[in-house]
Amino acid sequence: MSPDTLFPSDYWTEFQISRPDVEFLHNYLFEQEVPLTTRELVPVLVEERVRAQRAAAQARRQAAGRTYLPKESHQAGEELIFPVLNWQKGTVTAVRAGSNPAVGEFQVVSVAMEDGAERMFASSLADHALNDAPVIPADEQEFDQPALIAEYGDGLEKKIEAAFLADDNLVRIAGRWFPRALLVDVNVGHLNLAEAVLDMSGGEPQLTSALLKDVEMPAGVNPRLAEFSLNWALQEDDRFDEVGPAGQVLWCLHRLEPEGVRETPLHLRYETIQHDRGTLTPQMLSLESQLDDELSPVQDVPTKDKINSVTISLIYPHLRAGTLPLSPRARAFFPTAYESPRVRFTLVDGKTGSRMPAWVVRSGGYVHGLREWYKSQSLMPGSLVEVKRGEKPGEVIVTARTQRATKDWVRTLIVGADGGMVFAMLKQPITAEFNDRMAIYVPDFKLLDPLWGKQRSFQDLVLSMMRELTKLTPQGHVHAQELYAALNLVRRVPPAPLLALLANKPFTHVGDLHFRIDEDAV
């Protein structure tokens, strides 16, 4: 379809949802009686807009003058429009008798076309193919809807969603919309029965269809309508939590969810540290993107098709909380949802095949449910964990690069009775591959817990930690990545505030992101 005919070149980019558009989609949902996602409604609206534009164009052309049909007679001075000539306009300048024994009597009209050409047409001719209804131009007959939606669908989806959110007559659950007026009444008795069913499941999420077996809805109700109505009622009740991935609705009782899912674990809580990102060098920004910290701003997010797996170097807070960071690189492998802040899924051990219930906590930026698995693998801060897609939807494979336990020299944290920290290179049992710059052996995690409540300025903490770490190197400097890993032993710190601090006095960059303290500046 030629955009010049019906649509200006910027028609779909400048497209705005009007009230008639919302009413049309509202009526469509009424007629279908099936809840639909915004994405499913995009082609419906596009098709309606094309139909409306074609009808409007046809009306404009017919209003421009009399349509030329060979069977009709014409007079000089009469204005005609010609469908077969892309609805070009012309004025009859002369009429004469035609001569062709094969077709009988007819007339020939001379027409001055709007492009300046002089053309002749038959009239008063009863038998002619063009006597049927006006032909729609070939460029309007073709309409590549899939190509249009592929190019503009995402933008149209956002505009429809924004318009629907402002309409109180529509409700949404798990990304699907439906007219409020069609909802089946779900009373408190139904909800209490649903709570009892979920209570008996012991925290295992249940499909709505499973709940409907015990929650008796009115007889004769469309099953899909009954399911949507129950979903809506459950969503509006604080007892229930919808935890299914996009495209699936699963219900759980909020009080039965793990504590680390209901609330962000202590070791993952970040108290904002003011800093200027403008001071970060390209080298610093590159390191930030490599560290897979969920608190770092999302930049270039890879898709599932671009990478097959991602390997994460664990920092202490995630190891202690039994979580994985939902970093820009990692999030592509984990299930998401249209609205649910928490998503239940299954982790699979890449070596043993054992399955573990886990949660994506979207609002907190982490994946919960790995504490026991970490313990079984004897991992330490800096250990490497590989994440990749599972063989089934809703599954993610995690693999610790474990090995036969061997003794090796590794940076070790020693916590004194007074809470003082000392780093030393000691031989420790190593059971898994690790990141050299982030590996820190901690003999007893519990010894660190009291240090998380200490109040001290960020710069003082960095100076103290840096002085201890530099004792391990004859050069008297430390790499920013090593310092990042060490700081996170006692305080949740993303890379950017640390890197921004290191960019200023009293810290001096000595090359390749290694820094030392200028004690005179201190």
Secondary structure, 3 states (H helix, E strand, C coil): CCCCCCCCCCCCCCCCCCHHHHHHHHHHHHHHCCCEEHHHHHHHHHHHHHHHHHHHHHHHHHHCCEECCCCCCCCCCCEEEEHHHCCEEEEEEEEEECCCCCCCCCEEEEEEECCCCEEEEEECCCCCHHHCCCCCCHHHHCCCHHHHHHHHHHHHHHHHHHHHHCCCCEEEECCEEEEHHHCCCCCHHHHHHHHHHHHHCCCCCEEHHHHHCCCCCCCCCCHHHHHHHHHHHHHCCCCEEECCCCCCCEEEEHHHCCHHHHCCCHHHCCCCCCCCHHHCCHHHHHHHHHCCCCCCCCCCCCCCCCCCEEEEECCHHHHHHCEEECCCCCHHHCCCCCCCCEEEEEEEECCCCCEEEEEEECCCCEEECCHHHHHHHCCCCCEEEEEEECCCCCEEEEEECEEEEEEEEEEEEEECCCCCEEEEEEEEEEEECECCCCCCECCCHHHHHHHHHCCCCHHHHHHHHHHHHHCCCCCCCEEHHHHHHHHCCCCCCCHHHHHHHHCCCCEEEEECCEEEECCCCC
